[in-house]
């Protein structure tokens, strides 16, 4: 289990600082937070050059690197959701697709560096490559600045977004319509701290947000644990030749799964929440079939299903969080989701070790994860059925689970 700590720890630490990153974003710009997060992560990787034991690597990667990535990772999806309304799923899919593409290319680069430069120089080169992220952080612009310099909105969605940011339009007798920006002074740190308690209370009063967070905790831990146990499971099932193919199939379908939801929801083939719920149910049910896979092809097919549904769910989670929370609470809400996910993920290595020692394989984990994902999918379905039944009596914006349809109705009323 010690060997898995450098991998498990940064994943856990990168999501635990979520609430802190969300709260700091109310005082410091996202550009500065992301810049510092990438800088800390790069320095931590470079310092692995001086590591002499697995403990040093665990502290550097699992501690410092994970915290730095947490500051950058938790806020980028929030910034994306501030810029997009109807194309949120597509934008988040492109954002998350980069990590999967890197996961496909990264092992080849690492192997090349190990063979030609050695372990120590590999850390230096990989850490230095992270400085490229600092260049990207420097050009991050808050959505308020973006919309202030735009001309008169051309679409209802853009008009609604500008109204949310305090930008309205007035007509003068002899002039064309001109924008009037209502500038709000930034609250002090004490005022921000006092509002955090109210923010958190309002956030958790939303049942859709609570269900989304629960689903995120279950499927994200499933997503990470599968990458750890699938190669070993292939060997245990008597398919050692498919050991590497499990992760390859998983990663390729994961990449496709991150790109598909945006196109489907944008062209109204299926709503984001329906896609999320169906993917969660498919993931939960398919996990039960892993232990009865009769050949390597069925096992690889299941790995592809795991990857595709995981990509869909990972892409849609920040979209749903932004959909079910107010714009000024999105950063804290997504940070809280990541925090609880990180707390639960601490048990991951212990669960993996217990399953292997007690049963000799990892099928116990597959069954437990299948139950968890299926239960939360049924909870989502039950809640949506309750809301739909209630909505048939009297329609209200609070009862709408489809943000796109609600925005279209609201835009028609405003226009």
C-alpha positions, 0 to 999 in steps of 0.5 A: 500500500505504501507504493500507492500513496504517491498516486493516491495522496495527490489525487486526494489533496488536490480536491480537499483544498476546494472550499479554501480555493472557492473562498479565496476567489472572493478576495483574490482574483482567480488568475492569481490563485491558479498562477500560485497553484501551478507554481507550487505544483511545479516546484514540488515536482522539481524538488523530487530531484532531491528525494531519497525515499518513497516518503520524500516523494509522498510528501512532495507529490502527495502533499505540496503538489496535491495542494497546489493542483487543488488551487488550480484544478477547482477554479478552472471549471468554475471560470469556464461555467461563468462564460458559457450557458448553453455550451457549458457541457461542451466547454467543460468537456474540452477542458477535461479532455486535455487531462485524458490526452495527457494521460495517453501521451504522458507515460510514453514521455516519462518512459523516454525520459527514464531511459535517456535522462534518468529518474532525477532529470525526469523530475526536473523536466516534468516539473519544468513543463508545468511552468507552461501552465503559469503562462495560461494562468496569466491570461485568465480573465474574470467573466465580468471584464469580458462582458463589460467590453462587449457590445449590445447582447445579440442573444437572450442568453447573453443578455441574461448573463450581463444582467446577472453581472450588473450590466443593463442597457438604457436608451437615450433620446438621440442616441443608440442603446448604450451599456451602463455598468453597475460597478459593485465594490469588492467586499472586505475580507471580514464581510466575505467570511461572514457571508460564507456561512450563509453561502454554505447554508444556501448551497446545501439547501438545494437538494439537486446540489446535494445529490450531485455532490453525492454522485460525484463522491461515488463515481469519482472514487470509482473512476480513480480506483478502477485505474488502480485495480483494473490491470491487477484484475486482468491478471487475476482473471487469467488475462495477463496479456490484456493488462496494458490494454485495460487502461488503454481502452479505459482512457480512449473511451474516457476521452470520447466520453468527455467530448460527447455530452457537450454536443448532445446537450447543445443540439438538444438530443438529451438534457445534461441531467438525463445524461448524467443520471443514465451514465451513473446508472449504467456505470453502477450496473456494469460494475456487477458484471466484471466478475462474470466476464468470460473472456478478455474481450468482454472485460475490455468492453466493460473497461470501455464502459467504465471509461466512457461513463466516467468521462461523461460524469466528470464533464457534467459535474461542474455543469450541474453544480453551476446549474443548481447554485447561484453564480456568486456561490458556484466556486464555493459549491464546487469546492465543497463538493471536492472537499467531501470527495477528498475526505472520502478518498482517504479510505481508498488505499485501505479499501483496496488493501482490505479487499485484496487481503480478505478475498484475494481479488478486487471483486468486493470493490467492484460490487461495493462501487456498483451498489453505491453508484446504482443507489445514488442513480435511483435517488436521483431518479426518485427525486426527479419523479417527485419534482415532475409530479409536483410540477404538473400541478404548478410550474415554477422555475424552482421545479425545473431541472433543465437549465437550458429550457428554463433559460429559454422560457425566461429569455422569451419573457424578458424579451 
